[in-house]
Amino acid sequence: MSAQTVILIFTLVIYMIIIFVFNKARKKYAGGKVGEVINLIIVTVALLFIADYAQILSSYLDKELIETIQALFRTAGLSFLAYGGVRVAGS
């Protein structure tokens, strides 16, 4: 098993733990600002997960295209978090 595969498996486990914990918290703290923040975190983690796992398509797509996809999803995740944070703080 290559080092890259081990790292991808490790990050997959971390993403799953984060999504599981915050999904459980979302059920407990539904509604209000806490619920909105939890939803922001879940969507951001999902977008970052997609960015990290775009590497799976490396055998089908060009390396530059994969890097572009990764950059777009990372930017989308962080932008979503920033915009949602401003919206929650403003309300």
Residue pairs with C-beta under 8 A, 6 or more apart in sequence:
4 55
8 52
8 53
8 55
11 52
12 53
15 45
15 48
15 49
15 52
18 41
18 45
19 42
19 45
19 46
22 38
22 41
22 42
22 45
23 42
25 38
26 35
26 38
26 39
26 42
29 35
29 38
33 88
33 91
36 84
36 88
37 84
37 85
37 88
39 84
40 80
40 81
40 84
40 85
40 88
41 81
43 77
43 80
43 84
44 77
44 78
44 80
44 81
45 77
46 77
47 73
47 74
47 76
47 77
47 80
48 73
48 74
48 77
50 73
51 69
51 70
51 71
51 72
51 73
51 74
51 77
52 70
54 66
54 69
54 70
54 73
55 66
55 70
57 66
57 69
58 66
61 69
